[in-house]
Amino acid sequence: MVEEIPPSESNVSDKEPIEVKSLKQLLEIATGANLQKESQYEESTLAERLPFPFLALVGQPDLKLALLLALVNPSIGGVLLVGPRGTGKTTAVRSLVDLLPIVERSACFFGCMPDDVETGGMDAVCPECARKYAEGIPLTKKDKARLVELPLNSTIDDVIGCVEERPGSTQTTRIKRGLLAQADQNILYIDEVNLLSREIIDSILDAAAQGSFTVRRGPVTATFRSRFSLIGSMNPEEGILRPQIMDRFGLRVLVRGLAQPSDRLEVYRRVISYQKNPHTMITRFERETGLACREIQFARDMLPKVTISDAIAREGIRLVQRLGIDSVRAEITLFEASRAYAAADGRVDVKKDDILRIAPLALRLRKSDFITKYFENQQSEEEMIARKIAPLKARKK
């Protein structure tokens, strides 16, 4: 998919038209230009909240790559951003709002989907959707995915739902949808994920594992779909993340401060320009943002065609084993992210270089020193059991 970004006053620079062949190339090109001098901006009098353009982020290639791959392939399992305060983690995630893809949503109040009929028959959907399915009427509608944020001060009722009183109705109570239900087919973002309460983390884990969850409040029960991509950010100075939820994040990015003074100066210029007039900043990256949206959708459409050969897969597995990683989720994330990376580059085959580029993102923070020491300490008992069993096996022969 080849597109050009023509030069204009709203562009990042006055360079020649940019020929973009893939999302991967766009990411490499569009974030490298410098803004014009700060004095050319007019101050804005509007107070609305507008996201910082994703392609205006300076540096941090791993952070940007991981977030874009999560949009291309939800099967990656989400992204965890680990780093100190002030490194742009939250800004980067919120800037995804303008890049979110189009998804198929249920057009039914009860959330009925065609997959329900295919797996469970007509009884798996409501009577109205059963009729529509029989008549060939679509049960879904196209809609843009959303970014759902889970505030740190959320209660368990905010997350899973609560009883909502309805005065004057024959049915006096019902379960109000919580954030997990709202996150269905969306991005669920948790800032400071390491500070969440155990109760809320357990609810998120259950929903992430099953793709749905059930809420029971006295005699009232409701089941909600909850298929989401999980993005979390944390500052390790403030506490560790429980292994159970760490394992649910596919890609893990270490977000460090920018090392080059020129990059830090460019960040300052862009932040000041955005604060003066966010509309101008957004307009300057409007063409690149629109092109990125199309490239993300193109990569998502291409993804089912992308394959990984047995030879390349074995290379990845050997790498995982050399690192002493036990979890099979390591391979799943590595291969699914590599497929997304190939699709973002406009290819239908995964290469060894794709595996090597994705490996640090997919495999870091997976090796458990505790488990390694546990098995080492257990080895003496295993050897003793084997010695006791050996004579019995010989006697049986």
C-alpha positions as CSV (number, residue, x, y, z in Angstrom):
1,M,0.0,0.0,0.0
2,V,1.8,3.1,-1.3
3,E,0.6,6.6,-0.4
4,E,2.2,10.0,-0.5
5,I,2.1,12.8,2.0
6,P,2.1,16.0,-0.1
7,P,3.8,19.1,1.4
8,S,1.6,21.8,2.8
9,E,1.5,24.4,5.5
10,S,-0.1,21.9,7.9
11,N,2.7,19.4,7.5
12,V,5.5,18.7,9.9
13,S,8.1,20.2,7.5
14,D,8.4,21.6,4.0
15,K,10.3,18.6,2.6
16,E,9.5,16.7,-0.6
17,P,6.4,14.4,-0.6
18,I,6.9,11.3,1.5
19,E,6.4,8.0,-0.2
20,V,5.1,5.5,2.5
21,K,4.9,1.8,1.7
22,S,3.9,0.5,5.1
23,L,3.0,1.4,8.6
24,K,6.5,0.4,9.7
25,Q,8.1,2.9,7.3
26,L,5.6,5.6,8.3
27,L,6.6,5.2,11.9
28,E,10.3,5.6,11.0
29,I,9.7,8.7,8.8
30,A,7.0,10.8,10.3
31,T,8.4,11.2,13.8
32,G,11.8,12.4,12.8
33,A,11.0,16.0,11.6
34,N,11.5,19.1,13.7
35,L,8.8,21.6,14.3
36,Q,9.1,25.2,13.1
37,K,10.0,27.9,15.6
38,E,7.7,28.3,18.6
39,S,7.0,31.9,17.8
40,Q,4.9,30.9,14.7
41,Y,2.2,29.4,16.9
42,E,-0.9,31.3,18.1
43,E,-2.2,30.6,21.6
44,S,-5.5,28.8,21.8
45,T,-8.5,30.1,23.8
46,L,-10.2,26.7,23.8
47,A,-10.2,24.5,26.9
48,E,-11.3,21.2,25.5
49,R,-9.1,18.1,26.1
50,L,-7.4,17.0,22.9
51,P,-4.9,14.2,22.7
52,F,-1.3,14.8,21.8
53,P,-0.6,13.4,18.2
54,F,1.0,10.0,18.4
55,L,3.3,10.7,15.5
56,A,4.5,13.8,17.3
57,L,6.1,11.8,20.0
58,V,9.9,12.1,20.0
59,G,12.1,9.0,20.1
60,Q,10.9,5.9,22.1
61,P,10.8,3.6,19.1
62,D,10.0,0.5,21.2
63,L,7.1,2.1,23.0
64,K,5.5,3.3,19.7
65,L,6.1,0.0,18.0
66,A,4.6,-2.1,20.8
67,L,1.4,0.1,20.9
68,L,0.9,0.0,17.2
69,L,1.4,-3.8,17.0
70,A,-1.2,-4.1,19.8
71,L,-3.7,-2.2,17.5
72,V,-2.8,-4.4,14.5
73,N,-3.2,-7.8,16.4
74,P,-5.2,-7.9,19.7
75,S,-4.0,-11.6,20.1
76,I,-0.6,-10.2,21.2
77,G,-2.1,-9.8,24.7
78,G,-1.6,-6.1,25.3
79,V,1.4,-4.0,26.4
80,L,3.0,-3.1,29.7
81,L,5.0,0.1,29.9
82,V,7.6,0.2,32.7
83,G,9.5,3.4,33.5
84,P,10.0,6.4,35.6
85,R,7.7,9.4,35.8
86,G,7.8,12.0,33.0
87,T,8.9,9.7,30.2
88,G,5.6,10.0,28.2
89,K,4.0,6.6,29.0
90,T,0.5,8.0,29.6
91,T,0.7,10.6,26.9
92,A,1.6,7.9,24.4
93,V,-1.3,5.7,25.3
94,R,-3.8,8.5,25.3
95,S,-2.5,9.6,21.9
96,L,-3.8,6.3,20.4
97,V,-7.3,7.7,20.4
98,D,-7.0,9.0,16.8
99,L,-5.4,5.8,15.6
100,L,-7.9,3.2,16.9
101,P,-9.2,0.8,14.2
102,I,-12.8,0.0,13.1
103,V,-14.3,-3.1,14.8
104,E,-17.5,-5.1,14.5
105,R,-19.9,-4.5,17.4
106,S,-23.1,-6.1,18.3
107,A,-26.2,-4.1,17.3
108,C,-28.2,-5.8,20.1
109,F,-28.8,-4.6,23.6
110,F,-27.8,-8.1,24.9
111,G,-24.6,-8.2,22.9
112,C,-25.5,-11.0,20.6
113,M,-22.9,-11.9,17.9
114,P,-22.9,-14.2,14.9
115,D,-20.3,-16.3,16.6
116,D,-22.8,-17.2,19.3
117,V,-25.1,-18.7,16.7
118,E,-22.3,-20.6,15.0
119,T,-21.0,-22.1,18.3
120,G,-24.2,-22.5,20.3
121,G,-27.1,-22.4,17.8
122,M,-30.1,-20.2,17.7
123,D,-30.7,-20.6,21.5
124,A,-27.5,-18.8,22.2
125,V,-28.9,-15.4,21.1
126,C,-32.0,-13.5,21.9
127,P,-35.2,-14.1,19.9
128,E,-34.9,-10.9,18.0
129,C,-31.3,-11.7,16.9
130,A,-32.3,-15.3,16.1
131,R,-35.0,-13.9,13.7
132,K,-32.5,-11.4,12.2
133,Y,-29.9,-14.2,11.7
134,A,-32.5,-16.4,10.0
135,E,-33.5,-13.5,7.6
136,G,-29.8,-12.7,6.8
137,I,-29.9,-9.3,8.6
138,P,-26.5,-8.4,10.1
139,L,-26.2,-8.7,13.9
140,T,-23.3,-6.3,14.0
141,K,-22.4,-2.8,13.0
142,K,-19.0,-1.2,12.3
143,D,-17.7,1.2,15.0
144,K,-14.4,2.7,16.0
145,A,-12.7,1.2,18.9
146,R,-12.4,3.3,22.0
147,L,-9.8,3.8,24.8
148,V,-11.3,3.0,28.2
149,E,-9.3,4.2,31.2
150,L,-9.6,2.6,34.6
151,P,-8.9,5.3,37.2
152,L,-6.8,4.3,40.1
153,N,-9.5,5.3,42.6
154,S,-12.1,3.0,40.9
155,T,-14.1,0.7,43.2
156,I,-15.0,-2.9,42.4
157,D,-18.6,-1.7,41.5
158,D,-17.1,0.8,39.0
159,V,-15.1,-2.1,37.4
160,I,-17.6,-4.9,37.2
161,G,-20.9,-3.1,37.6
162,C,-23.5,-2.5,40.3
163,V,-27.2,-2.7,40.9
164,E,-29.1,0.3,39.3
165,E,-32.5,1.1,40.8
166,R,-35.2,2.1,38.2
167,P,-38.1,3.8,40.0
168,G,-41.5,3.4,38.3
169,S,-40.5,0.3,36.3
170,T,-42.0,-3.2,36.8
171,Q,-38.4,-4.5,37.0
172,T,-37.1,-2.4,39.8
173,T,-33.4,-3.3,39.5
174,R,-30.8,-4.2,36.9
175,I,-27.0,-4.5,36.7
176,K,-25.4,-1.4,35.4
177,R,-22.4,-2.0,33.1
178,G,-19.0,-1.4,34.6
179,L,-15.7,-0.5,33.0
180,L,-14.9,-4.1,32.1
181,A,-18.1,-4.4,30.0
182,Q,-17.5,-1.0,28.4
183,A,-14.0,-2.2,27.4
184,D,-15.4,-5.0,25.2
185,Q,-13.6,-4.8,21.8
186,N,-11.8,-1.7,23.0
187,I,-8.5,-0.8,24.7
188,L,-8.5,-1.0,28.5
189,Y,-5.8,1.3,29.8
190,I,-4.7,1.1,33.4
191,D,-2.2,3.7,34.6
192,E,-0.2,2.8,37.7
193,V,-1.4,-0.8,37.3
194,N,0.9,-1.9,40.1
195,L,-1.1,0.1,42.6
196,L,-4.5,-1.5,41.9
197,S,-6.2,-3.5,44.7
198,R,-6.1,-7.3,44.6
199,E,-9.9,-7.5,44.2
200,I,-9.9,-5.4,41.1
201,I,-6.8,-7.1,39.6
202,D,-8.5,-10.5,40.1
203,S,-11.6,-9.2,38.3
204,I,-9.5,-8.0,35.4
205,L,-7.7,-11.4,35.2
206,D,-10.9,-13.4,35.1
207,A,-12.4,-11.2,32.4
208,A,-9.2,-11.3,30.3
209,A,-8.9,-15.0,30.6
210,Q,-12.6,-15.8,29.8
211,G,-13.6,-13.0,27.5
212,S,-16.7,-12.4,29.7
213,F,-17.7,-12.2,33.3
214,T,-20.8,-12.6,35.4
215,V,-22.0,-10.2,38.1
216,R,-24.3,-11.4,40.9
217,R,-25.9,-9.0,43.2
218,G,-28.5,-10.8,45.3
219,P,-31.2,-12.2,43.0
220,V,-30.0,-10.2,40.0
221,T,-27.4,-11.7,37.7
222,A,-25.9,-10.5,34.4
223,T,-23.2,-11.7,32.1
224,F,-21.1,-9.3,30.0
225,R,-18.6,-9.7,27.2
226,S,-15.2,-8.3,28.0
227,R,-12.8,-9.0,25.1
228,F,-10.2,-6.2,25.3
229,S,-6.6,-5.3,24.7
230,L,-4.9,-4.5,28.0
231,I,-2.4,-1.7,28.2
232,G,-0.8,-0.9,31.5
233,S,1.8,1.6,32.7
234,M,3.8,1.7,36.0
235,N,6.7,3.2,37.8
236,P,8.7,0.4,39.4
237,E,9.8,2.8,42.2
238,E,6.2,2.7,43.5
239,G,5.9,-1.1,43.8
240,I,6.1,-4.4,41.9
241,L,3.4,-5.9,39.8
242,R,1.8,-9.2,40.9
243,P,3.1,-12.1,38.7
244,Q,-0.5,-13.1,37.8
245,I,-1.3,-9.8,36.0
246,M,2.3,-9.4,34.7
247,D,1.8,-12.7,32.8
248,R,-1.3,-11.2,31.1
249,F,0.7,-8.5,29.3
250,G,2.1,-9.7,26.0
251,L,4.7,-7.0,25.1
252,R,6.8,-5.4,27.9
253,V,8.6,-2.1,27.2
254,L,11.2,-0.4,29.3
255,V,10.6,3.3,28.9
256,R,13.8,5.3,29.7
257,G,14.4,9.0,29.5
258,L,15.7,10.3,26.2
259,A,19.5,10.2,26.0
260,Q,20.2,12.8,23.3
261,P,20.0,16.5,24.3
262,S,18.6,17.4,20.9
263,D,15.7,15.0,21.4
264,R,14.9,16.4,24.9
265,L,15.0,19.9,23.4
266,E,12.6,18.8,20.7
267,V,10.2,17.3,23.3
268,Y,10.2,20.7,25.1
269,R,9.4,22.6,21.9
270,R,6.6,20.2,21.0
271,V,5.1,20.3,24.5
272,I,5.1,24.1,24.6
273,S,3.6,24.3,21.2
274,Y,0.9,21.9,22.1
275,Q,0.1,23.7,25.3
276,K,-0.2,27.0,23.5
277,N,-2.5,25.7,20.8
278,P,-3.3,21.9,20.6
279,H,-5.4,22.4,17.5
280,T,-2.3,23.7,15.6
281,M,-0.2,20.8,16.7
282,I,-2.9,18.3,15.8
283,T,-3.4,19.9,12.4
284,R,0.3,19.8,11.6
285,F,0.3,16.0,12.1
286,E,-3.2,15.5,10.6
287,R,-2.1,14.0,7.3
288,E,0.3,11.6,9.0
289,T,-2.3,10.6,11.5
290,G,-4.9,9.9,8.8
291,L,-2.3,7.8,6.8
292,A,-1.4,5.9,10.0
293,C,-5.1,5.0,10.5
294,R,-5.4,3.6,7.0
295,E,-2.1,1.7,7.4
296,I,-3.2,0.2,10.7
297,Q,-6.5,-1.0,9.1
298,F,-4.6,-2.3,6.1
299,A,-2.3,-4.3,8.4
300,R,-5.2,-5.7,10.4
301,D,-6.9,-6.8,7.1
302,M,-3.7,-8.4,5.9
303,L,-2.9,-10.2,9.2
304,P,-5.0,-13.4,8.6
305,K,-2.8,-14.0,5.5
306,V,0.5,-13.7,7.4
307,T,2.1,-17.0,8.1
308,I,5.2,-18.1,10.0
309,S,7.1,-21.2,8.8
310,D,8.1,-24.1,11.0
311,A,11.8,-23.2,10.5
312,I,11.3,-19.6,11.7
313,A,9.1,-20.8,14.5
314,R,11.8,-23.2,15.7
315,E,14.3,-20.4,15.8
316,G,12.0,-18.5,18.1
317,I,11.4,-21.5,20.3
318,R,15.1,-22.2,20.7
319,L,15.6,-18.6,21.8
320,V,12.9,-18.9,24.4
321,Q,14.4,-22.1,25.7
322,R,17.9,-20.6,25.8
323,L,16.5,-17.9,28.0
324,G,15.1,-20.4,30.4
325,I,11.5,-19.2,30.0
326,D,8.8,-21.8,31.0
327,S,5.6,-20.0,30.0
328,V,4.2,-20.9,26.6
329,R,2.8,-17.4,26.4
330,A,6.3,-16.3,25.5
331,E,6.1,-18.1,22.1
332,I,2.5,-17.1,21.6
333,T,3.3,-13.4,22.1
334,L,6.6,-13.6,20.1
335,F,4.9,-15.2,17.1
336,E,1.7,-13.1,17.1
337,A,3.7,-9.9,17.5
338,S,6.1,-11.0,14.7
339,R,3.1,-11.6,12.4
340,A,1.8,-8.2,13.2
341,Y,5.2,-6.7,12.5
342,A,5.3,-8.4,9.1
343,A,1.8,-7.1,8.3
344,A,2.8,-3.6,9.3
345,D,5.7,-3.9,6.8
346,G,3.3,-5.1,4.1
347,R,4.5,-8.7,4.0
348,V,2.6,-12.1,4.4
349,D,5.6,-14.1,5.6
350,V,7.5,-13.7,8.9
351,K,11.3,-13.5,8.6
352,K,14.0,-14.3,11.1
353,D,14.7,-10.5,11.5
354,D,11.1,-10.0,12.6
355,I,11.6,-12.5,15.4
356,L,14.8,-10.9,16.5
357,R,13.3,-7.4,16.4
358,I,10.3,-8.4,18.5
359,A,12.1,-10.8,20.9
360,P,13.2,-8.1,23.5
361,L,9.6,-6.8,23.7
362,A,8.0,-10.2,24.0
363,L,10.5,-12.1,26.2
364,R,11.7,-9.6,28.8
365,L,10.4,-9.9,32.4
366,R,9.3,-13.5,31.8
367,K,12.1,-15.5,33.4
368,S,11.3,-16.2,37.0
369,D,14.4,-16.5,39.3
370,F,12.1,-17.9,42.0
371,I,10.9,-20.8,39.9
372,T,14.4,-21.5,38.7
373,K,15.7,-21.8,42.3
374,Y,12.6,-23.7,43.3
375,F,13.2,-26.4,40.7
376,E,16.9,-26.5,41.5
377,N,16.1,-27.1,45.2
378,Q,13.6,-29.7,44.2
379,Q,16.0,-31.6,42.1
380,S,17.5,-33.6,45.0
381,E,14.1,-35.0,45.9
382,E,13.3,-35.8,42.3
383,E,16.6,-37.8,42.1
384,M,15.8,-39.7,45.3
385,I,12.3,-40.6,44.0
386,A,13.8,-41.8,40.8
387,R,16.3,-44.0,42.7
388,K,13.5,-45.6,44.7
389,I,11.4,-46.3,41.6
390,A,14.3,-47.8,39.6
391,P,14.5,-51.2,41.5
392,L,10.7,-51.6,41.3
393,K,10.8,-51.2,37.5
394,A,13.7,-53.7,37.3
395,R,11.8,-56.3,39.5
396,K,8.7,-55.9,37.3
397,K,10.7,-56.9,34.2
